[in-house]
């Protein structure tokens, strides 16, 4: 059976002054992502640069449709969890970077 999953990686800078609030919000993000079909959800601090902490997320999604729905929801102000998360991102330091790898097995 041929299945196509996507392994998604997201990286973004968080303002150093709000990293504690960001990390608390990530517990809610984990739940929302699980509800959207994300598996193997992981996030970690990747480093620091110019007053920002860089964080990475990694997870699997079952289809490309899930990816496009997830990305649209994360960019929307309609979901309070992702809207709260967006308030912590340091847009002056950089933008959100998405990378998706299609897995076939």
Secondary structure, DSSP 8 states (H G I E B T S, - for coil): ---EEEEEEEEEEEEGGGHHHHHHHHHHHHHHHHHTT-EEEEEEEEEEETTEEEEEEEEEESSHHHHHHHHHHHH-SSSHHHHHHHHHB-TTT---EEEEEEEE-
